[in-house]
Amino acid sequence: MKKSILKYTLIVLSTLLITSCSSDDDSLDTTKPEIQLISPKDDAHFHLGDEISIEAILKDNSALGSVKIDIHSAEDGHQHKTTNINWEYNEEINITGNTKEFALSHKVQIPSEGITGGHYHLGLYVIDQAGNQTQQFIEIEVVNHDEDDDHDHDHDH
């Protein structure tokens, strides 16, 4: 009788171990989130002191985690004598709960002075709760009327 109980116990334990160790790969989230950028549009023009309204729909099949907004210079690195600096902006927004769709509405104030006009990249990085990431970039232009607009950029340095 003891042998029968021991035998059945081993069978039950073995069955539990096999089923609990089975692959859960089907439940792993490997799908990247989606970004639908509504505004601004690619090649949008702004002036010093303007406000950029960033509107986007963010989606994920499981749960969104966060979105990072990144704005940095798209210039080739050659600069002319100026006291202005290239502008940079970074902001990370956590998305709480098991949110599958998030309407991003974020305002960014462009400094009114002290930055270099020119082309900038505006990027969105979206990460879901499983760690999958998607990014989307557009180019915007910031116009600084204080800088020399009629300077010839087709010259050698």
N, C-alpha and C positions, 0 to 999 in steps of 0.2 A: 504494500500500500504506500509506504514511504517513497518507494521507487517510482510509482505511478504519479504521485503528487509532484515529486521532483522533476519527472519527465515533462509533465504538463506545464509546470512553472517555467522550465527552460524553453519550451515551445512558445509560450505566451510572451516571455521576455524577448526571445529572438525575433518574434513577429513585431513587437513594439519597436525594437531597435532598428529593424530593417525599414519599417514604414516611417519612423521618425528621421532616419538618415537619408530618406529618398531625396532626390534632387528637387529643389524649389526654384530652379532656374526659370520656370514659367512665370513666377510671380515677381521676378526682378524687373525693375523699371529701367529700361535702356533707351527709352524714347526721349529725344531732346525736346525741350519746350519750344514754342513758336512765338515769333514776334511779328505783329502787324503794326508797323509805324505809321501813324496817321499824320502827325505833324511834328517837326517841320518837314518840308519836302527837301529832297536832295537839291543842292545848289541854292538854297534859300539865302537871302541877303539880309543882314542886320547891321545896325549902327551902334556905336558906343552908347551905353546907357539903355539899350533896348532890352526887352524881356523875351526870352525864348520860351514858348509854350510847347512842352513835349507831351504829346498824346499818343498812346499806344495801347493795343490790346495784347495781353500776354496770356498764353494758354499752355496747359500741360495735361497729359493724359491721367496723371495721378495727383500731384500736388506741387504747386510752385513754392520756391524757397525765398529767393531774393532777386532784385534787379539792381544793377549798378549802372549809373550814368557817368560817362567819361567824355570830356571835351578837351582836346589838345590840338596844338598847331599841326597843320598838314604841310607846312612849308619845308623846303629842302634844306633848311639850316643856314642859308646865307642871309645875313642881316646887314642892314645899312646903319650908319651911325645914328643912333636914337637912344633916348633914355627909356623908351617903352620896352616892355617885356612880353614874351609870348604868354597868352592866357591859358590857364588850365582849370578845369572844374571836375570834381569827383564827388559822387554821392551814392551811397548804398542804401536801399530801402528793403527792409525785411517784409516778407509777405507771410502773415501768420495763418494758422489753421490749415485745413486741407483744401485750400483754394485751388481750383482748376482753371479759373479765368479771372484775370485782374485787369481793370481799366486803369492804366497809369495816366495820371494827370499831374505834371510837375512843372513848376516855373523856375527858370534860371535867369538871374539878372546879370547882364553883361556889364562889366565895370564901365563907368562913364569916362575914365581917363587912365592913362598909364599902361595901356596894353597895345600890342602891335596889331594893326589891322592885317587882314589876309585870310587865307583859307584855313579852316579848322575842321577836324574830324569830330563828329558827334556819334558816340557809340553807346549801344545798350547791350549789356551782358545779362542774360537771364539764366538762373540756376534753379533747377527743381530740387525737391527735398532728397532725391536719390543721388544728386551730384551731377546730373547731366546738364550741359551748358550749351547755349546758343548765343551768338552775338550778331549784331547788325550795325553797320556803320553807314553814315551819309557824310557828305561834305557840305559845310556851310561857309559863308563868307561874312567876315566882320569888317565893315568899312570904317576907317579912321580918317576923317577929312583933314586932321591936323598933319598927317604925314604927307610927304611930297608925292602927289598923285601922278605927276608927269615925269617921274624919274624913269630913265631908260633901264629896263631889266634885261636887255639883250646884250650886255657887255660882259667882258671877262674881268674877274677879280684877281 
